[in-house]
Amino acid sequence: MSMKSTNIVSLFEDPNNRRSCVYSVVPAVSALFLILFFGAVFISPKYELKIEALPIPKFNKCQKCKPDGSEALPEGIVAKTSNLQMRPLWGFPKSDNSSFSLFAIAAGIKQSDLVDKMVTKFLSSNFSVMLFHYDGVVDQWKTFEWCDRVIHVSAANQTKWWFAKRFLHPDIVAEYSYIFLWDEDLGVDDFNPQKYVSIVKSEGLEISQPALDPAKSEVHHQITARSRRSIVHRRTYKPGLCDKNSTAPPCTGWIEMMAPVFSRAAWRCVWYMIQNDLIHAWGLDMQLGYCAQGDRTKNVGIVDAEYVIHYGRPTLGVPEEKKDLLEIGFSPETENITHVMTKTSSHSHKKDPRLEVRRQSFLEFKIFKRRWIQAAKKDNCWIDPYSQSLK
């Protein structure tokens, strides 16, 4: 045994040394106990407060998400959605002929020839049909055999977007796979609604429109013109503006607002984006890609196989003597409305209702653009999937 070990053993074998060792250890242990005791007194309440602030949630199988206002009802009786199917006053239909898609159109009696062809074709394809009478005329439509088979909504001098925001809430049209929201000045001789739906389903298009026959149509945007070499196209090419690498509107991920077709999911998103007070919906087309349920370059497109004719007939605010905005300097590409106003006022002191509609549309575009920018800045939880801002 080493000297160091011998000294330790002898230290504890000596009674005097053992007593002094105990006396020296006891105060140290007592001090340690007092520190732990008083420390616990001061620290413990803090931990108790933390525990009280984070209670353990109790699972309640009866707590379920219910629509606001339905909490007082048993879950099985809550009808969350509806549709536009008309029901008989008595009895029940022998078979369920529910429509799978909805066709809604802004309809004025002066365009009844075109509306008649569209309504007839969509009804024969088992669509629900809804007419928005912006001129307030309803009774004159009774001469058409299909009049009592469609829904009529009348409000004077309102746009289709005004009607859509108020009467096509996503919960009302939730049972429809596709919502067609069209203008009235379209020719459908070469258009088949059922084939169109089949194509958009197979192509995965959430937002689409039929192509325009370039030989017979008033075409405002190159991307909407029909291509004879494809079933569907999703982009356009324009030197200096659009090429194969373009990822944003108006080169790709874009449709015109005259004949849009939305999937159920896309429409639920678009409906929320429509501003209640901006009835012309200018600027909405550039942002539709956000509602494409994924990649806008793939899920937004123009259907070439099923195409229509755009006659370009003016509707809202039509003056007695029509003026052509393009002839007096308005360009849809540049939206040079100020130049048009100045040039027109030099020709006449009378207000051109059609031009006033265009002025209002442009003002609403600026308001919508400003709202979008402000909303994007304020929402800290929202991440913009596209780097290009609204232009």
FENMONOR-V428998 format. One record per backbone hydrogen bond with DSSP energy under -0.5 kcal/mol. CO is the residue of the C=O (numbers start at 0). NH is the residue of the N-H. E is the energy in kcal/mol with one decimal. If there is no record, write none. Layout:
co->(CO CO)
nh->(NH NH)
e->(E E)
//
This chain:
co->(1 2 3 4 5 6 7 8 9 12 13 14 15 16 17 18 19 20 21 22 23 24 25 26 27 28 29 30 31 32 33 34 35 36 37 38 39 40 42 42 43 44 45 46 47 48 49 54 59 61 63 66 69 73 74 76 77 81 94 99 99 100 101 101 102 103 104 104 106 107 108 110 110 111 112 113 114 115 116 117 118 119 120 121 121 122 125 127 128 129 130 130 131 131 132 132 133 135 137 138 139 140 143 145 146 150 152 154 158 159 160 161 162 163 168 168 170 172 176 177 177 178 178 179 179 180 181 183 184 184 186 187 189 191 192 193 194 195 196 197 198 199 199 200 203 205 206 207 208 210 211 211 212 212 216 217 220 221 223 226 230 230 232 233 237 237 241 242 247 247 250 257 259 260 261 262 263 264 265 266 267 268 269 274 276 277 278 280 282 283 283 284 286 287 288 294 294 295 298 298 300 301 301 302 304 305 307 308 308 309 314 319 322 323 324 325 330 330 334 335 336 337 338 339 340 341 343 343 350 351 352 353 354 355 356 357 358 359 360 361 362 363 364 365 366 367 368 369 370 371 372 373 374 377 378 381 382)
nh->(5 6 7 8 9 10 11 12 13 14 17 18 19 20 21 22 23 24 25 26 27 28 29 30 31 32 33 34 35 36 37 38 39 40 41 42 43 44 45 46 47 48 49 50 51 52 53 56 62 63 65 69 72 76 77 78 79 174 96 176 177 127 103 179 129 181 106 131 134 110 111 113 114 115 116 117 118 119 120 121 122 123 124 124 126 125 99 102 150 104 132 152 106 133 135 154 156 137 140 141 142 143 146 148 149 130 132 157 162 163 164 165 166 167 171 172 81 175 263 101 179 180 261 103 181 259 105 185 310 311 308 190 306 195 196 197 198 199 200 201 202 203 204 203 205 262 300 260 302 307 213 225 215 216 218 219 223 224 211 229 303 304 301 252 240 241 237 245 250 251 235 182 180 207 178 266 267 268 269 270 271 272 273 277 278 280 160 283 286 286 287 287 289 290 291 297 298 299 205 206 208 232 303 210 306 210 212 186 310 217 317 321 324 327 329 328 334 335 336 339 340 341 342 343 344 345 346 347 352 355 356 357 358 359 360 361 362 363 364 365 366 367 368 369 370 371 372 373 374 375 376 377 378 379 381 383 384)
e->(-2.1 -2.1 -1.4 -2.2 -2.5 -1.5 -1.4 -1.7 -1.5 -0.5 -2.5 -2.3 -2.3 -2.0 -2.0 -2.5 -1.7 -1.7 -2.4 -0.9 -0.7 -2.4 -2.6 -2.4 -2.1 -2.3 -2.5 -2.1 -2.2 -2.6 -2.6 -2.1 -2.0 -1.7 -1.8 -2.5 -2.4 -0.6 -0.8 -1.4 -2.3 -2.4 -1.9 -2.1 -2.3 -2.0 -0.9 -0.5 -1.7 -1.0 -0.7 -2.3 -2.1 -1.7 -1.5 -0.6 -0.8 -0.7 -1.0 -3.7 -0.7 -2.3 -0.5 -3.3 -2.4 -2.2 -0.6 -3.0 -0.5 -1.8 -1.5 -0.7 -2.2 -2.5 -1.2 -2.0 -3.0 -2.3 -1.8 -2.4 -2.7 -1.7 -0.6 -0.5 -1.8 -1.8 -0.7 -3.2 -2.4 -2.2 -0.7 -2.5 -2.8 -1.2 -0.9 -1.9 -3.7 -0.5 -1.8 -1.9 -0.8 -1.9 -1.9 -2.1 -1.1 -3.3 -3.2 -0.9 -2.0 -2.7 -2.1 -1.2 -2.6 -1.8 -1.6 -1.6 -2.2 -1.7 -1.5 -2.6 -0.5 -0.6 -2.5 -3.1 -0.6 -0.8 -1.5 -0.8 -2.3 -0.7 -1.9 -1.6 -0.7 -2.3 -2.3 -2.1 -2.1 -2.4 -2.0 -2.1 -2.4 -0.8 -2.2 -0.7 -0.6 -2.4 -1.7 -2.5 -2.6 -2.7 -0.8 -2.6 -1.0 -1.8 -0.9 -0.6 -1.7 -1.4 -2.8 -0.8 -1.8 -1.8 -3.0 -0.9 -2.5 -2.7 -2.0 -1.5 -1.4 -0.9 -2.1 -2.4 -2.2 -2.3 -2.8 -2.8 -1.7 -1.3 -2.8 -3.1 -1.0 -1.1 -1.6 -0.8 -0.9 -0.7 -0.5 -1.5 -0.6 -1.1 -0.6 -0.7 -1.7 -2.3 -1.4 -1.4 -2.6 -0.9 -2.0 -1.9 -1.0 -2.5 -0.7 -2.7 -0.5 -0.6 -2.4 -2.7 -0.7 -2.7 -1.4 -0.7 -0.8 -1.2 -2.6 -0.9 -3.1 -0.5 -2.2 -1.3 -2.4 -2.1 -2.3 -2.7 -2.3 -1.0 -1.6 -1.5 -0.8 -2.3 -2.0 -1.7 -2.4 -2.5 -2.3 -2.1 -2.2 -2.4 -1.8 -1.8 -1.9 -2.9 -2.4 -2.1 -2.5 -2.4 -2.1 -2.3 -2.7 -2.5 -1.7 -2.1 -1.9 -1.2 -0.9 -0.5 -0.6)
//
